């Protein structure tokens, strides 16, 4: 992966933000631990589109927002920041794009809009799939080896990659998660075709501004902790335990949403911010 902004990355600040300390060498263990620390340390959120703007994907702006202002972001922001950090640590990163399958009705086909990446570890024969931007309780906590049918126990979650038939010339991969009722559930599908930063600029603009995009008008905030997964969709707050049990409640108004964002998700918006009703 190459960008015009790699030299601007403040790696010290990023690692402090996610609470990671360790030897800065490109090993499998560093890849796993940085990925998990990022997934647990930076919340998923789409507040910028809901408030009327498309978030910038420039690295300086990502650091100002996700690192110094302690905000979150959605997949293009999260994975652009992770990709820059992993590149600075010595990993070779190839950006990819996936078609979301989770929650899609049979027969429906969504466009490829989800950003993820292929990570190569020096000296290791098998690359990894890395992704800290899939806003769901079933998202990856650690990178998974790009090997068909191999399982990952990224406790308390469990994932696998499988090949799927399709008409294209490249192999189609699907990420699946193991559900509490013992089934494998599709999350998204992708090929290993490389994508570049300008591709995500177009996709990001579409997702943030298209009136038909759910991210443009409905609040989605997610935070994973060692104890539970928190999700705020609109005004519905859902806490999911590792065993799949859920607690739900409806927030009263925008003021309560702002209080919950600060107290439960660590997201403090500028004074005077008003969320759309």
N, C-alpha and C positions, 0 to 999 in steps of 0.2 A: 504494500500500500504506500502510495506517495501522496503527499498533500503539500500545499504551500505554507502550512502552518506548523509543521512538526517542530521547528526550532523554538516556537513560542510556548511549547508545553512546559508548565511548571510541575515537574514530576513530584517534587517534594510536597507541594500543596495538594496535589491529587491524592497521593498516598496517605497524607494526613487526613484528608476528607473521608476516605474509606476506612481509616483506622488500621492500615496495613504497615507492618514493620517486618523486615527480613532482608536477606541478601538479594541484591538486585541483579540476578542472573537469569537467563532465559531457560528455565527448567520446567518440567511438567508440574512439579509441586508449586512453583511460583505462579505458573499459569492458573492452576486450580485455586490457589489461595487468594490471588488478586481478584479473580472472577467472582468468587464467593463473597469476598469483602465488599466489592462494588455492588453486587446484587443485594446485600443486606444493608449497605450504607447509604445508597442514593435512591430515593423513591421515584416511582413512575408517576408522571402527571402530564396533563395536556392543558394546563391553565392558560398558556399563551393563546392557543386557538380559541378557547372558550371566551377569552377576553378580547378577541378580535384581531390577533396578529399571528403571522407565521413565524415560528422561532428561527433564529439564525443558527446555521450549522458551522459558522466560522469558529475555529478552535478558541480564539480569544474570547468570543462571546459565550461559548460553552463553559469555559473556565469561570468567567465572571458569574454565570448563572448557577451552574451545578456545583462548582467548587467553592468560590468565595461567598456567594449569596446563599449557599446551602439549600438551593431549590432542587427540583427534580426535572425530569424531561421524559419524552417518549422515545421510541426506538432509535430514530435518527440521531438524536442528541446523545442518548446513553451509549450507543455502540460506536458513534464517532469518537467520543471521549475515550472509551475503553481501547479502541483501535489505536489511537494516538499513544496512549500509555503503554500498551503492549509493544508497539513498534519501538518506543524509547527504551524499553527493557530488553530489546534484542530479538523479539519474535518476528517472524515474517507473516504479515497479515494480508489476506485477500478478502475484499468486501463482497458480499453476496446479497441476493434478494429472494425472499420467499413469498409463497402464496398461502395466506392464512386459511386453515381448514377448521379450526376450532369454532364451533357454533354455526357452521354453514349448513344450510338445509340441503338435503340430497338433490343433486342436479344443478345446484347453483355453483357458479365459478366466480371467484373474486380475483381482482388483478393482483399481480405481484407487487406488494407494497411494504413488506416487512424487511427491515435491515438486519443482517447478521454477518458473521465472518468465519473464515477458515484461518486457523492459526497453526503455523508450523513451528515446532520446537527443534532447535539445532541438535543434530545427532540422533533424533528420534525418527523412525521410518514412517510413523503414522501421524497424519495431521489431526487436528481437533476442530470441532464446531464450537464456537463461542457466541454467546448471546445474552446480554444483560438487559435487553429492551423489550421483552415480550411481556406485556402487562397482564399477567394472569397468575392465579395461584398454582398453576401447573408449569410455570416457566423454569428454565434451567437455573440451578444454583451454581453448578460447576460445568466446565466444558466437557463435551462428550467426544470420544474417539470416533473418527469418520470410518467406522467399520460396520458393515451391515449386520444387524441382529445382535450386536454386542450391547449389553445393558450397562447403564450407569446408575449406581445407587448414590445419588447426591442428597443424602439424608436431610430431611425426612422424605424426599421425593425419589422417584425412580423413572428413568427414561430409557428409550432405545431409539436407534435409527434403523429404518428398513428401506429397501428398495421398492418402488412402485412402478407398475407398467404404465407406459405412456408412448406417444407417437414421436417424440423428439429424438434427436441424435445423442443427447447427453443423458446419463443416468439420472433418474429422478429419485431423490431421497425424501423420506418423510420422518419427522420427529414425532414420536409418540410418548405419552406419559401413562403411567400405571395408575388407575383410579382406585379409590378405596373399595369399590365393589369387585375388584379383580380383573378389570378389562383394560385393554390398551386403547387409548384415545388419541386420534390424530390431532396434532397441533398445527403444523404447517408443512408445506412441501417446497423443495428447492432443487436446483441444479448447482453445479460448481462453476457456472459461467461468471467471470469476474464483473463486478460493477464498479463504477468510479464516482467520485464525489459529485460531479454535475448530475448524475442520474438521480441521486437522492435529493438534490435541490428541487428538481421537477416533482418528484413524488411527495416530498415534504410540503411543497406549496399546494398540491392537490389535496392532500389529507387535511391540511390546516384551514383551507379556504373554501373548498367545495361545499355548498349548502347540503349536499347529500351525504357528506362524510359525517359519521357519528362523532368523530373527534372535534368537529367544528362547533357543535352545539351542546354536547352532553359531557359533563365532567367525569373524567376517569382518573382516579388516583389510587395507587397501589403501594403497599410497603410490606416487605417480608422481614420478619424477625425470627430469631431462633425458636420462639414459642408459638407463633401464629402468622397468618397472612391477613392483612387488613386491606379492604377494598372499599372505595367510596365511588359509587356510580350515581351521578345526579346527587340526590340527597339520601340515598340508601347506603348505610354503613354496614358492611358485612365482615365478620371476623371468622376465619376458617382455621380450625385446629389441624394439626398434622394427621389426625385420624379421619378428617373430612367433616366433622361436626361443625355446624355453623350457628352463629348468633347474628341476628339482624335487627336493625332499628332504623326508623326514618327520622332524619334530622328536621328540625322545625322550620328553619329559614336560612337565608344566606349568612346571617351573623353567626349562627351555630356552625355552619359549614366552615367559616373562617377560623372559629375557635378549635374545631376538630382538626383542621389542617395543621394548625400550629402545635396542638397538644399531642396528637396521635401520629402525625406524619412528619413533623419537624419542618413544615413549610410555612414560613411567615411572609405574607405578602405586604407590599408597601402600605403604609397608613392611608386610609381612605379608599382602598380597593373595594369595589362593589361587584359581586358576582351577578350575572344575569338571572332573573327569576324564571 
